[in-house]
Amino acid sequence: MPAAGVAIANQTQGQVQAGNPASLLVENSVSGVEVKAMNEGKSSAAPVENPEKWSHEAIVARANLRPERMQKLKIAGNSGQNPGFDFLQEYWNDDPALQIVIKRLLVKFPQWRIAIVDGVLVKWEG
């Protein structure tokens, strides 16, 4: 059994060179339980729906805007006041790093009546 925190790739040198997905076996350092994770070839890279969105300039621009946007989201979270669907949707669509913050806000404030359906923000009536 491997030492705690050590991952072992169950691949032969030929599989590595051929680019086959790795099978990892990891031992949890607290419980000693082994967890086996299979990489099914799914990429964690950003989707390429809009190449300009992922240009160096666009990424830098988002990074520069992020502290101000985070502050606005923090104020909405502290006050409980709905910043508006359009406001949240703009941040959601423009900056994937802010999606986690927005998800937490929507869970905390269901009265805003905004949900996430298939990765898209939707305003629901009812």
Secondary structure by P-SEA (a helix, b strand, c coil): ccccccccccccaaaaaaccbbbbbbbcccccbbbbbbcccccccccccccccccaaaaaaaaaaaaaaaaaaaaaaaacccccaaaaaaaaaccccaaaaaaaaaaacccccccccccbbbbbcc
